[in-house]
Amino acid sequence: MIDTHCHLDHCDPPDGELVERARAAGLTRIATVGTKPASVERALAAAHAHDEVFAIVGRHPHETEGFGQADLDEIERAAADPKVGALGETGLDYYRDYAPRPDQLRAFEAQLELAARVQLPVAIHTRAAEDDTFAALAEHASEIPAVILHCFSAPDRLDECVERGYLCSFAGNVTYPKAKDLHRAAAEVPAELLLVETDAPFLSPQPLRGKPNEPANVVHTASHVAGLRGVSYEELERTVHDNASRVFGW
């Protein structure tokens, strides 16, 4: 199994302990995400310290106030590291609005153009901003190798996602009993567009809800998604492995 999106630098236990527990749970790869300069440094350090870990680097929409060319250049330098598998998470967040919306959009479009130029997949964050997110992707993402909708949250636009070939990555909230729309989306998304993640330390799956999340817990999310799709855990494991290998170029 693979955790395609987490934040090791936000988790309390040391990286080595988290990786060891993930390994014991059957994980073979962990993607840790750098969301701002210091976080990118920590993601790259974790990736170089542990064979199982690779990095996703970029600028989270919360961190985009005043975003300019120097910021983009810094991301491009980080993206050249051989242990980087994707850019991100980038996108738009109109729910928190921690950064001005024009700055969010400028940073988002710049990172999409960078992903196309350096030919890396891109991990997308979108919250309460789906119209603008999908419009930017339609305009700027056609040359990007793969678009991953991290913590998939647009079940009402699943058909559009499928038509565009976007990967839908389901986090622990797909296991919540009231998340009926996410249940339906996880059951219906084509197998070749399916990924799972923890977004650790956030969004712990239902059996561990209320506790800090960690990469090992992706097995609970994967098991739940397998049940929703009516397939074995082993089949879902193969699906996620094959999709992640294709997307991240392993």
C-alpha positions in Angstrom: 0.0 0.0 0.0 1.1 3.6 -0.6 0.3 6.8 1.3 0.2 9.3 -1.6 -0.1 12.4 0.6 1.0 13.2 4.1 2.8 15.8 6.1 5.6 14.1 8.1 6.8 17.5 9.4 3.4 18.1 11.1 3.4 14.8 12.8 4.7 14.5 16.4 6.6 11.2 16.3 10.0 11.3 14.6 10.1 10.5 10.9 12.0 7.3 11.5 9.3 6.0 13.9 6.5 6.9 11.5 8.3 5.2 8.6 8.9 2.1 10.7 5.3 1.8 11.7 4.2 2.3 8.1 6.6 -0.4 6.9 5.1 -2.7 9.5 1.6 -2.0 8.3 2.6 -3.0 4.7 3.4 0.4 3.1 6.1 0.5 0.5 6.0 4.3 -0.3 5.1 7.5 1.5 4.7 10.9 -0.1 5.4 13.8 2.3 4.4 17.3 1.2 6.3 20.5 1.6 3.9 23.5 1.7 6.3 26.4 2.2 10.1 26.8 2.1 11.0 25.3 5.5 8.5 22.6 5.0 10.0 21.7 1.6 13.4 21.4 3.2 12.0 19.0 5.8 10.2 17.0 3.1 13.4 16.6 1.1 15.4 15.7 4.2 12.9 13.0 5.1 13.0 11.7 1.5 16.8 11.4 1.5 16.8 9.8 4.9 14.3 7.0 4.1 14.1 4.9 1.0 10.3 4.6 1.2 9.8 8.4 1.4 9.5 10.7 -1.6 8.7 14.4 -1.6 6.0 16.6 -3.1 7.1 20.2 -3.2 5.3 23.5 -3.7 3.4 26.3 -2.1 0.1 25.6 -0.3 -2.6 28.3 -1.0 -2.5 29.3 2.6 1.2 30.3 2.1 0.8 32.4 -1.1 0.6 36.0 0.1 3.0 38.1 -2.0 4.0 35.1 -4.1 6.4 36.1 -6.8 9.1 34.9 -9.2 11.6 34.3 -6.4 9.2 31.9 -4.8 8.6 30.0 -8.0 12.3 29.8 -8.7 12.8 28.2 -5.2 10.1 25.6 -6.0 11.8 24.9 -9.3 15.1 24.3 -7.6 13.5 21.9 -5.1 11.7 20.1 -7.9 15.0 19.2 -9.6 15.8 16.9 -6.7 15.6 13.2 -7.8 13.4 12.3 -4.8 10.7 14.7 -5.8 7.7 13.0 -7.3 5.3 15.9 -7.9 4.6 19.5 -7.4 2.1 20.7 -4.8 0.1 20.9 -3.0 -1.1 23.9 -4.8 -4.6 25.2 -5.5 -7.2 27.5 -4.0 -8.8 27.7 -0.6 -11.7 30.1 -0.2 -12.9 28.4 3.0 -10.0 29.7 5.2 -8.9 32.6 2.9 -5.5 32.8 4.8 -4.0 34.4 1.7 -5.6 37.0 -0.7 -7.4 35.2 -3.5 -5.5 37.0 -6.3 -2.3 35.8 -4.7 -3.6 32.3 -4.4 -4.6 32.2 -8.1 -1.3 33.7 -9.2 0.7 31.1 -7.3 -1.6 28.3 -8.5 -1.3 29.2 -12.1 2.5 29.7 -11.9 2.9 26.3 -10.3 0.7 24.6 -12.9 2.9 26.2 -15.6 6.0 25.0 -13.8 4.6 21.5 -13.6 4.0 21.5 -17.3 7.5 22.8 -18.0 9.4 20.3 -15.8 6.9 17.5 -16.6 5.9 16.6 -13.1 2.5 15.6 -11.8 0.7 18.1 -9.6 -1.2 17.6 -6.3 -4.2 19.9 -6.0 -5.8 21.4 -2.9 -9.2 22.9 -3.4 -11.7 23.9 -0.8 -14.8 26.0 -1.4 -13.2 27.1 -4.6 -14.0 24.3 -7.1 -15.2 26.6 -9.9 -12.0 28.6 -10.0 -9.8 25.6 -9.4 -11.3 23.6 -12.3 -11.2 26.7 -14.6 -7.5 27.2 -13.9 -6.8 23.5 -14.5 -8.7 23.6 -17.8 -6.6 26.5 -18.9 -3.1 25.5 -17.6 -3.0 21.8 -17.0 -3.3 20.2 -20.4 0.5 19.5 -20.7 0.9 18.3 -17.1 1.6 14.5 -16.9 -1.0 13.9 -14.2 -3.4 15.9 -12.0 -4.1 14.5 -8.5 -7.0 15.9 -6.6 -5.7 15.4 -3.1 -8.2 14.7 -0.4 -10.9 14.4 -3.1 -13.7 16.7 -2.2 -15.7 17.3 -5.4 -18.0 14.3 -5.7 -20.6 16.3 -7.5 -18.0 16.9 -10.3 -16.8 13.3 -10.5 -17.9 12.9 -14.1 -15.9 16.0 -15.1 -12.9 14.7 -13.2 -13.1 11.4 -15.0 -13.5 13.0 -18.4 -10.4 15.1 -17.8 -8.4 12.1 -16.5 -7.8 13.5 -13.0 -6.6 11.1 -10.3 -9.0 11.1 -7.3 -7.1 10.5 -4.0 -9.3 9.6 -1.0 -8.3 10.5 2.5 -9.7 9.3 5.9 -12.9 11.4 5.6 -14.1 8.8 3.0 -14.5 6.4 6.0 -16.9 8.8 7.9 -20.5 7.4 8.1 -22.1 10.6 7.0 -19.8 11.1 4.0 -22.3 9.5 1.6 -21.3 11.6 -1.5 -17.7 10.6 -1.0 -18.7 6.9 -0.6 -20.5 7.1 -3.9 -17.5 8.7 -5.6 -15.0 6.2 -4.2 -17.2 3.4 -5.5 -17.7 4.8 -8.9 -14.3 6.4 -9.9 -12.6 4.2 -12.6 -9.9 2.0 -11.1 -7.2 3.7 -13.2 -7.9 7.1 -11.5 -8.0 5.9 -7.9 -5.5 6.7 -5.1 -5.6 6.8 -1.3 -3.8 8.9 1.2 -3.8 9.9 4.9 -3.1 13.7 4.8 -1.5 12.9 8.2 -1.6 14.2 10.8 -5.1 15.3 9.7 -8.3 13.4 8.8 -7.8 10.2 10.8 -10.0 7.3 9.5 -13.1 6.4 11.4 -11.5 3.6 13.6 -9.0 6.2 14.9 -11.1 9.4 14.6 -10.1 12.0 17.1 -6.5 10.8 17.3 -3.5 12.2 15.3 -3.2 10.5 11.9 -0.1 8.9 10.4 0.9 7.1 7.2 0.4 3.6 8.6 -3.3 4.4 8.9 -3.8 4.5 5.2 -4.6 0.8 5.4 -7.9 1.6 7.2 -8.9 4.0 4.4 -7.9 1.6 1.7 -9.8 -1.2 3.4 -12.9 1.0 3.5 -12.6 2.0 -0.1 -12.2 -1.7 -1.1 -15.4 -2.4 0.7 -17.2 0.4 -1.1 -16.0 -0.9 -4.4 -16.8 -4.5 -3.6 -13.2 -5.7 -4.2 -10.6 -7.3 -1.9 -8.0 -5.3 -0.1 -5.4 -7.1 -2.2 -7.0 -5.9 -5.4 -7.2 -2.4 -4.2 -3.6 -2.5 -3.1 -2.6 -3.5 -6.6 -4.7 -0.8 -8.1 -3.1 1.9 -5.9 0.4 0.6 -6.5 -0.1 0.5 -10.3 -1.6 4.0 -10.4 1.0 5.5 -8.1 3.8 3.9 -10.1 2.4 5.2 -13.3 1.8 8.7 -12.0 5.0 9.2 -10.1 7.2 7.4 -12.6 8.6 4.6 -10.4 
